[in-house]
Amino acid sequence: MAWMKILSLIASVMMLFFLWPAYKHYSRNSPKAQKGDWAAVIGVFGAVLALILLMIASVR
């Protein structure tokens, strides 16, 4: 099992090495936040929270 941990560590490092240029590109060229963005995020989180509470209430 130790060799699987070593191989997974090597694969993780290789993935980070190959994805680093894409991360740099998208972090520099990402769209900036605008006026209504936080309200949209809070609305989505609220909907997910309501769904979770509904599922918990339906199990009881």
Sequence and secondary structure as in RCSB ss.txt:
>XXXX:A:sequence
MAWMKILSLIASVMMLFFLWPAYKHYSRNSPKAQKGDWAAVIGVFGAVLALILLMIASVR
>XXXX:A:secstr
 HHHHHHHHHHHHHHHHHHHHHHHHHHHS     TTHHHHHHHHHHHHHHHHHHHHHHH 
